[in-house]
Amino acid sequence: MPTSFDEQVIEEFRANEGRVGGPFEGGDLLLLTTTGARSGTERTTPLGYVRHGDALLLVGSNLGGPHHPAWYHDLLAHPVVRVEVGTRTFQALAVPAEGARRDELFAHAVRQAPGYGDYQARTTRTLPVVVLERAEPDGWEPRPVVTLADKLMEVHTWLRGQLRQVRAEADAHFAARAAHQGPGEPPAPGLGLQIRQRCLAFCQALEFHHVSEDDHLFPGIARHHPRLTATFDRLREEHRTIARVQGELAALLDGIGIADPQRFRTELDAMSKELNAHLDYEEETILPLLADVPWPPVPPARPAEATG
């Protein structure tokens, strides 16, 4: 049995294809699942949203309270979120809007749902506006996955695409800064957090991928191919090298708005070079061993029941 108001709303939402009654009846409601900034555990929150073209906007109103809601702090720490709208569930990249873009989007939200203006009037903090964007990099097209080799290539292709997009967004950000003349905010506001969120999502996905390989994939293959021990040792060492460069890049992102363009690009180039060489080597040595392993894994056959 649900024990809180949110749990009741979530249960009703999922049981009725996204439709609920009570204070949310007739409104645009979604379920946002975030990863706790400190706990690392998932939590689901029902939230009103506003459409802006193809994008979905969330406003961190917290009913006009003095502090940002917990889900906002969560998505700053873990940018990839799960979204449920109606009967559809998908992953999204949560990017808080900045500067003039935030003001424009907030004005749009207030036109669609005037209550947000009332919440802003109750507090001195600026209500954040979060844009839910595609989690996949530009140009991403899913391909059939029938073997473990296919699955590994899917992950590698996603990582390479994310890295290319981070670089493109960083170049656009620094170009706008260089072209800006005079006081005030440079054109193309919002790219600072855009880059931070996408790069953080990339780094977290890469870390999860490497931990999964080190703890599960590599030991499983090594049991059947002991001659590859040196190969796996090299791959693990490369994981540690990439993690170090990744950590340095993440530290730079905290100050992307004032980061030195040349230093940022140098770190990003170092990470790109290390990562692509690592992925190339892994594909050369590991993919042939996985080409005949079905994905998803085939469950073991159940023993036949004895007949009398």
Secondary structure as UniProt FT lines:
FT   HELIX           5..15
FT   TURN            16..18
FT   HELIX           22..24
FT   TURN            25..26
FT   STRAND          29..35
FT   TURN            37..39
FT   STRAND          42..48
FT   STRAND          50..52
FT   TURN            53..54
FT   STRAND          55..59
FT   HELIX           62..64
FT   HELIX           70..77
FT   STRAND          80..85
FT   TURN            86..87
FT   STRAND          88..96
FT   HELIX           99..112
FT   HELIX           115..121
FT   STRAND          129..134
FT   TURN            138..139
FT   HELIX           148..179
FT   TURN            189..190
FT   HELIX           191..212
FT   HELIX           213..217
FT   HELIX           218..224
FT   HELIX           226..228
FT   HELIX           229..253
FT   TURN            254..255
FT   HELIX           256..258
FT   HELIX           261..285
FT   HELIX           287..290
FT   TURN            291..292
//
